[in-house]
Amino acid sequence: MGQMRRVLLGLLAYGSVILPMQAQTDAPPQAGPFFLTLHFAGGTGLVALGGGYRVAHQRLEPEVLVGYLPRRLAGHRAAIITLKTSYIPFSPRLGHSRWEVSPVAVGGFINYTTGSQYFLTNNSAGRYRPGYYWWSAAVRMGAFAGPRLTHLGHLSGRYVPKQTLYAELGTNELYLVSALTNRSLKLKEILTLGGGVKGSW
């Protein structure tokens, strides 16, 4: 009787260790804070690639993008380096699915365009009289807002990384000042449209 009790206690102890481990293994994996971004247009180049790390309970997404601007669009080939941060205030789940929708995400950016034709300041360019240009041709700062749709991964029993599709409508400081000083500009002339996909792991 004493031996049977020891066997039962041993099985209970074994089960108390194995069952939680199995439950943890069977649970759907959660995407981590790292992400990669493939971005199109929106003032970051024709196409840009980069990534970042989510913070603040994965509501804030600081990232770095490196974009390419072809000659046919700007007259010169150029690279655009962008520091960007997005904030997602809320992301409600679509029913009981593995999809989330964010009606609006907002953020800001600053970028630098390479190339000898782009200057940091009018004086550093050395080609124009002082005060001729008040703005920098190389540096732009702006803001954006737009929706996003996220798949949380783990599809049909096989893990798929978290994926987000997004669109962004934005502008920058040069466009805003131009709109204030030139009332003939239309809204579409001071706005930029971009979008892309993010993959998380």
N, C-alpha and C positions, 0 to 999 in steps of 0.2 A: 504494500500500500504506500509506504514511504517512497519507494522507487518510482511508482506511477506518478505520485505527486511531483517528484523532481522532474520527470519527463514532461508533464503538462506545463509546469512552470518554465521549463526550458523552451518549449514550443511557443508559449506566450511571449517570452522575452525575445525570441528569434523573430516572431511576427511583428512585434512592436518596432523592430529595427527595419525589417525588409519592406513592410507595407508602406511606410512613409517614403522610403526610397523609390518604390515603384510608382507611387502617386506623383512624386516629383518628376520622374522620368517621363510619365505619360502626359504630364501637363504640357500644353502648347508652349513652345519657346517664345520668349518676349524679345522684341527688337531692342538693341542697345542704343546708346546715345550717338554713336558714330553714323554719319551718312555721307553718301556721294551725290553730287548734283550734276545733271546735264541740263543746261539752260540755253534757251534760244531768244535772241533779240533782247528788247527791253533796256537798251543802253549799255549792255555788257559785251557787245560784239555780236556777230552773226550767230556764233555758237560759243558757249563757254563751258568749261569743265572745272569742277572743284569739289569741295566738301567741307564738313564742319562737325561740330559736337554740340548736341542739345543740352541745355541747362535749364534750371528753374522748372523742374518736373517736366522736362521735355516740351515746354511751352516757348522757349526762346532758342533760336537757331542762328548763332553766329557762324559765318562761313567765309571762305576765300574762293574766288572764281578767277580763272584765267581765260579770257576770251580772244577770239580771232576776228579781225575786221578785214575783209578782202579788198583788194584794190578797186574793184568795180563799184563798190559802195562808197568808198571814201577818197578815191584818187590815189591812196597810198595804202600798202599793207601795214597793219598795226596790231599790236597786242594790247588788251585792256585788262588791267589787274583791278579786281573789285573786292572790297571789304563790305560785307552785307550782313544784316541781321533782320530776321523775321520773328514776329510775335504772333502766336496763335492763342487767342483768348479762350476759345472753347471749341471742342470737337465732338459733337454728339454722335452716338452710334446709330446707324440706320437699322432700326428694329433689332432682331437677334442675329444679324449678319456680321461678317467680319469687316464691314466697311464703315468708315467714319467720314463725315462731311464737315468742313469748316467753312461757314458762309463767308467769313472774311478773315484774312490774315494781313497784318500791317507791318511795315518795316521801313528801314532806311539804308542808304548805301553811300559810299564814297569810292570813286574809281580814278585810276590814272591810266592815260593812254600814252603808249610809247611812240617814239619817232621824232625826228628832228623838226618836223613841221608843227609839232605840238609843244607849247612852251608853258612853264609853270607860271611865270609872270611876264608882263609886257616888257619890263626892264631886262629880264634875263634873256629874252629873245634877241635883243640887240638889233632888231630890224625896224622898230617903230619908235616914234617920238614918245617921250614920257607922257603917260595918261591916255595914249591912243586907245588901248584896250584896258578896261577895268577888270576884265575877267581872265581866268586862266584857260587856255585851250586844252591843257592836258588833264586838269582835275575837274571832276563833276561831283556834286553832292545832290542827293534827292531822296524822295520817298515814294512808296508804292502801297497798293492794297489789292487784294484779290482773293478768290475762293480756292479751295483745294479739296481733293478727294483722296482718301487714304485707304489702302487695303492693309489689314493688320497682319497678313502672313498666314502660315499654316493652312494650306489649301489641300483638301482631299487626303489628309493624313501625311502629307509630305511638306516639310517646312519650306516656305517661300519667304524671302526677306520682306520686311515692311516696305511698301511702295506708296509714294505720294505723287499724284498729278496736280499741277497748280498753274494758275494764270495770274498775271500781275499787270495792273494799270498804274503807270507812274509818271513822274515828271522830275525835273531838276531845277536848280536855282537859276540857271541861265534862261530856261524857258519861262519860268515864273516872272522874272524881271522883264523879259521881253514882252510878255503878255500885259504887264502893267504899263509899260511905256508905249506899246503899240496895240491899240485897241482893235485894229483890223485883223489881228491874228485869230484864227479859228481854234476851237477847243482841240480838234484833232491834231493841230500843228504844235501843241505844247505838251501833248501826252505821248507816252511810249507804251507799247504793248509787248509783253514777254510772257514766257512760260517755260515749263520744263517738268522733269521728273526727278524725284529723290529716292534713293534706295538706302535702307537702314539695316544694320546688323548689330 
